[in-house]
Amino acid sequence: MSATLGTLINQLEPTWSIGLFENLDKAGLESSSPWNNAGTGHSALCELNYTAAKADGSVDPAKAIGINEQFQISRQFYSWAVENKRVADNSFINALPHMSFVIGDDHSKYLKTRYEALKPNALFDELEITNDLDTINEWTPLVAKGRKDSQKVAASRVVSGTDVDFGRLTADLTDSLGASGASINFGHKVKNIKRDGAGWELTVKDKASGAVKTVKAKFVFVGAGGGALPLLQKSGIDEIKGFGGFPVSGQFLRCTDETIINQHHAKVYGQASVGAPPMSVPHLDTRFVDGKRSLMFGPYAGFSMNFLKSTGQMDLPLSLRPHNIIPMLAVAKDNMALTNYLIKEVLKSRAKKDLSLAEYFPEADGSKWELITAGQRVQVIKKDAKKGGVLQFGTEVITSSDGTISGLLGASPGASTATPIMIGLLSRCFPKQFAGWESKLKDIVPSYGQKLNENPALYAEVKAATDKALGLN
Ligand SMILES: Cc1cc2nc3c(=O)[nH]c(=O)nc-3n(C[C@H](O)[C@H](O)[C@H](O)COP(=O)(O)OP(=O)(O)OC[C@H]3O[C@@H](n4cnc5c(N)ncnc54)[C@H](O)[C@@H]3O)c2cc1C
């Protein structure tokens, strides 16, 4: 998020001075690391949580269209970054079919309804569907082989989905930002943020030397992932009051056998279990990490009280404030299904984890899969007039009323939407300058201000151009 915002600001206002402080020794090692997230270029092509069935069984395509529109903005930003040497090359993104796979009559019926709701839309015109096991075998043999013919299954796919190594992208953008004059400070932890006249003063610790210094800024973006909530709380802005965070940790199974890894070429998403948060939808997915192919299954959710992989178990208790206790308690009371789901997941033995894998890959041999720890997600809890508090699964940008500080909470749909979220943030924090930036923004995102789903000709043009720049055809 910070690397994207920094790159945009540097392009829009090259004379502005930018300082980036990163606690770890490199960029992109926390949630944006390719082992900590699934690398799905979220476009709602295969993630069923964006098209949940309504009570009457119908499916509203609006949310899926919105998610896809957002990723089209990110794709254009990536293309611009490649063409303008803001990244080393286009190897951080790879074309990869996005597939949904479901088992049973009800889920198959739902998939068909979803297909019918999405297919007429320009952004989903490549969507295909099948109930035929032989076709699924052609699309994704690991999912089909060893499955009983009597089992009712259905799958849909879009061949032109993507896998994105967000860690690589983050590192490249940060390097380029440094080369463009920004001050990049790795191994520097931001300890405090406080008002300083019309701007802000940050207290920053250099972890290598132990030196503590202060840094002044007219504008601060708290792009600290799971570390954003505590820093925004320290800033004392009213807008953070009533917000809390609920950490959900994750694990993935990673395949260790090259012959199996090379038989799979897709991101295959299934249906979430009852009570599961949207990001826990199981998926069997190919990932390219530093150009090398891998195969993962998960995520398995867990509970741990740290907000970042690199921080400790006191994060959750230390985030409690008088203003967020009621929302936190209300969420605990109203989300029993989630609580039950998390308890079951935490208690899941390795053998049960292998059984979950076998639902998607019937012939899986557990000994060829290792368990790795994925990233932490801090789900947003916010005040709600009726319920006291609600759990929110999306992202939330918190901005002070004077627009001098902004931060991002939450994770989903995450890294894929960094570009549209950061453009939105710029319009909120820099209203005076924003109108003057629009023509430069159109150089970066040619479709800026237009909906591609409503303009199929423009979509075709943008898709062809981004596919070419990103090497996706
Ligand atoms: C299991 C899992 C699967 C996911 N799958 C996907 C997916 O398939 N597609 C997708 O688009 N998104 C996915 N996401 C979400 C995505 O990973 C995040 O939305 C995105 O990486 C967040 O980027 P960020 O810059 O906000 O945070 P991060 O990448 O976590 O970066 C924040 C940085 O701030 C630093 N920091 C924190 N506190 C301080 C401090 N006090 N001082 C200095 N530095 C600090 C951290 O070290 C870190 O490097 C997934 C997330 C998880 C956990």
The ligand as a MOL file (V3000), in Angstrom:
LIG
                    3D

  0  0  0     0  0            999 V3000
M  V30 BEGIN CTAB
M  V30 COUNTS 53 58 0 0 0
M  V30 BEGIN ATOM
M  V30 1 C -3.5310 -15.5440 4.3210 0
M  V30 2 C -3.6860 -14.3180 3.4620 0
M  V30 3 C -4.0190 -14.4480 2.1150 0
M  V30 4 C -4.1820 -13.3000 1.3240 0
M  V30 5 N -4.4270 -13.4590 -0.0090 0
M  V30 6 C -4.5110 -12.3630 -0.8030 0
M  V30 7 C -4.6670 -12.5270 -2.2010 0
M  V30 8 O -4.7090 -13.6480 -2.7150 0
M  V30 9 N -4.7570 -11.4070 -2.9620 0
M  V30 10 C -4.6980 -10.1430 -2.4160 0
M  V30 11 O -4.8130 -9.1850 -3.1730 0
M  V30 12 N -4.5380 -9.9650 -1.1010 0
M  V30 13 C -4.4280 -11.0410 -0.2810 0
M  V30 14 N -4.2330 -10.8860 1.0570 0
M  V30 15 C -4.2250 -9.5340 1.6120 0
M  V30 16 C -2.9090 -8.8300 1.3340 0
M  V30 17 O -1.8320 -9.6540 1.7210 0
M  V30 18 C -2.8560 -7.5210 2.1020 0
M  V30 19 O -4.0290 -6.7630 1.8840 0
M  V30 20 C -1.7050 -6.6380 1.6570 0
M  V30 21 O -0.5140 -7.3810 1.5350 0
M  V30 22 C -1.5400 -5.5360 2.6810 0
M  V30 23 O -0.5110 -4.6760 2.2900 0
M  V30 24 P -0.0460 -3.5630 3.2840 0
M  V30 25 O 0.9670 -2.7430 2.6000 0
M  V30 26 O -1.2380 -2.8640 3.8590 0
M  V30 27 O 0.5830 -4.3820 4.5270 0
M  V30 28 P 1.9480 -5.2070 4.6510 0
M  V30 29 O 2.3690 -5.8510 3.3930 0
M  V30 30 O 1.8130 -6.0570 5.8600 0
M  V30 31 O 2.9890 -4.0580 4.9140 0
M  V30 32 C 2.9830 -3.3020 6.1010 0
M  V30 33 C 4.4140 -3.0050 6.4530 0
M  V30 34 O 4.4410 -2.1070 7.5530 0
M  V30 35 C 5.5160 -2.4870 8.4020 0
M  V30 36 N 5.2510 -1.9590 9.7370 0
M  V30 37 C 4.2520 -2.2980 10.5820 0
M  V30 38 N 4.3270 -1.5710 11.7170 0
M  V30 39 C 5.4010 -0.7290 11.5670 0
M  V30 40 C 5.9830 0.2730 12.3870 0
M  V30 41 N 5.4890 0.5830 13.5830 0
M  V30 42 N 7.0830 0.9230 11.9140 0
M  V30 43 C 7.6080 0.6450 10.6890 0
M  V30 44 N 7.1000 -0.2980 9.8760 0
M  V30 45 C 5.9900 -0.9690 10.3120 0
M  V30 46 C 5.5230 -4.0050 8.3350 0
M  V30 47 O 6.7850 -4.5380 8.6920 0
M  V30 48 C 5.1670 -4.2680 6.8830 0
M  V30 49 O 6.2820 -4.4450 6.0510 0
M  V30 50 C -4.0360 -11.9990 1.8850 0
M  V30 51 C -3.6880 -11.8670 3.2290 0
M  V30 52 C -3.4790 -13.0130 4.0170 0
M  V30 53 C -3.0570 -12.8520 5.4410 0
M  V30 END ATOM
M  V30 BEGIN BOND
M  V30 1 1 1 2
M  V30 2 1 2 3
M  V30 3 2 2 52
M  V30 4 2 3 4
M  V30 5 1 4 5
M  V30 6 1 4 50
M  V30 7 2 5 6
M  V30 8 1 6 7
M  V30 9 1 6 13
M  V30 10 2 7 8
M  V30 11 1 7 9
M  V30 12 1 9 10
M  V30 13 2 10 11
M  V30 14 1 10 12
M  V30 15 2 12 13
M  V30 16 1 13 14
M  V30 17 1 14 15
M  V30 18 1 14 50
M  V30 19 1 15 16
M  V30 20 1 16 17
M  V30 21 1 16 18
M  V30 22 1 18 19
M  V30 23 1 18 20
M  V30 24 1 20 21
M  V30 25 1 20 22
M  V30 26 1 22 23
M  V30 27 1 23 24
M  V30 28 2 24 25
M  V30 29 1 24 26
M  V30 30 1 24 27
M  V30 31 1 27 28
M  V30 32 2 28 29
M  V30 33 1 28 30
M  V30 34 1 28 31
M  V30 35 1 31 32
M  V30 36 1 32 33
M  V30 37 1 33 34
M  V30 38 1 33 48
M  V30 39 1 34 35
M  V30 40 1 35 36
M  V30 41 1 35 46
M  V30 42 1 36 37
M  V30 43 1 36 45
M  V30 44 2 37 38
M  V30 45 1 38 39
M  V30 46 1 39 40
M  V30 47 2 39 45
M  V30 48 1 40 41
M  V30 49 2 40 42
M  V30 50 1 42 43
M  V30 51 2 43 44
M  V30 52 1 44 45
M  V30 53 1 46 47
M  V30 54 1 46 48
M  V30 55 1 48 49
M  V30 56 2 50 51
M  V30 57 1 51 52
M  V30 58 1 52 53
M  V30 END BOND
M  V30 END CTAB
M  END
